[in-house]
Amino acid sequence: MAMPSGSELLLVFGIVVLLFGSKKIPELAKGLGQGIRNFKNEMKEGEPPPGEAPKAIDKPSVATASPIPENSVKA
């Protein structure tokens, strides 16, 4: 699929302006920017500081189930 050309982008932008209004678009862009910024900040918080080795992830323990005694099952 090809990238949209300039005239197609203008058409899409015009439809967006008609749907949301010219006052609402900056608010939407601001909210989108804040969401992206928050996502990046959260991703950085999960990383170890530079120069520190990442911690090893423990393997999850596997729980073993004991079989159900036959006399405890009621039909």
C-alpha positions in Angstrom: 0.0 0.0 0.0 1.4 3.4 -1.0 1.8 6.4 1.2 -0.9 9.0 0.9 0.0 12.0 -1.3 -0.2 15.6 -0.3 -3.7 16.1 -1.7 -5.0 13.1 0.2 -3.4 14.3 3.4 -5.1 17.7 3.0 -8.4 16.0 2.4 -8.1 13.9 5.6 -7.0 17.0 7.5 -10.0 18.9 6.2 -12.4 16.1 7.3 -10.8 16.1 10.8 -11.3 19.9 11.1 -14.9 19.5 10.1 -15.5 16.7 12.6 -13.7 18.1 15.6 -13.6 21.8 14.9 -10.5 24.0 14.9 -10.5 24.7 18.6 -10.6 21.0 19.6 -7.6 19.9 17.4 -4.9 21.6 19.6 -6.4 20.0 22.7 -6.3 16.6 21.1 -2.7 17.1 20.0 -1.8 18.2 23.5 -3.4 15.1 25.1 -1.6 12.9 22.6 1.7 14.5 23.3 1.2 14.1 27.1 0.3 10.5 26.7 3.4 9.8 24.6 5.6 11.7 27.2 4.0 9.7 30.1 4.6 6.4 28.2 8.3 7.3 27.6 8.8 8.3 31.3 7.2 5.0 32.5 9.5 3.1 30.1 12.6 4.9 31.5 11.6 4.2 35.1 11.7 0.4 34.4 15.3 0.5 33.1 18.3 0.1 35.3 20.6 3.1 35.8 23.5 3.3 33.3 26.4 1.2 34.3 24.3 -1.1 36.4 23.9 -4.7 35.3 20.3 -5.7 34.7 18.9 -8.0 37.4 18.4 -11.6 36.5 14.8 -12.7 36.3 14.0 -15.7 38.5 12.3 -18.6 36.9 8.7 -19.0 38.1 8.2 -21.9 40.4 6.0 -24.6 39.0 3.3 -25.8 41.4 2.7 -29.5 41.3 -0.9 -30.6 41.9 -1.6 -33.6 43.9 -4.1 -36.1 42.5 -7.6 -36.1 44.0 -8.4 -39.1 46.0 -11.1 -41.3 44.4 -13.1 -41.5 47.6 -13.6 -37.7 47.9 -15.3 -37.4 44.5 -19.1 -37.7 44.7 -21.1 -38.8 41.7 
